[in-house]
Amino acid sequence: MTEATDSTPAAVVAPVPVLNAANALTALRLALVPVFVALVVASEMIHPGWRIIACLTFAFASATDLVDGWIARRFALVTSFGKVADPIADKALTGAALVLLSWYGHLPWWVTALILVREWGVTLIRFWVIRYGVIPASRGGKAKTALQILAIVWYLWPVPAGLVAVGPWIMAAAVLVTVATGLDYVVQAVRLRRGVS
């Protein structure tokens, strides 16, 4: 008597190509960082009109973050490159904007320092716990990102004089949510490392 064997072939999962639409948008966002920086510098040193183009460039680059994430999840195009490059691109774009705003006196340096320490700290923690699992993006994290983008756009766009005072309030909300979500991320990371649910 011969043993019965399962003749059903095992499902073969094709590897996700690194060159895909989601990663292309991430790479585009990285490439737009020096373009954005040059436009802001031009607006301060050559003509303030460049500020509008810089703001639109920042807004477009920020929008690619939403689109590339949706494409990666919708079409199963998540790659190791994307997992690493996507947060780096986000931090580079936001960080460049904050540093430039502070450099040219539009935003206090402590605000920029606080946000950057949180952002890069969370990125380092993400790599610290990546072998134990992935901490999913929370609603607070998404709200943090939206508030940061809105605040930066508000500071970059030449808003009417009567609305200039709104910017600091938006930035204050962004800072509060940034710090709160950063602390929450640390707690989740420690629990993940310890295997605590």
C-alpha angles and dihedrals in degrees: 000000000000124000117254111245131197105245093183108116116237115252111259115217111209114225116251110249116239090220100072138127096264094052091044090059090048090051090048090053090052091048091051093057095080090041090054091047092051091050093051091048089049090051091054099040106029114021133341089226089079087067091076092052090047090052093049090048091052092047092049093047091049090051091056088064090063093044098047091049091051092048093048092052098038096050099029093246097143111141136175088247091055093048090055102033098044098064091040090054091049094050093044093053096044092040093051091050094049094046092050092048090052094042091057094044100253096114132032113256093231090063091053092045093049094049094044093049089052095045098047091038091057090047090054091047089051090058090044092060101029093105090056097047145290124282106221121230110266130213087252091056091051091048089050092053093047093049093048092050092046092048094048092047089050091052093046099045116080095242120184115275092250092060099044091094090062092069097070091051092053090047091048090054090048091051093049094049091043093056094042094050091044091056090046090052091053091052092049092047093052091049090049092051091049093045092241116150 
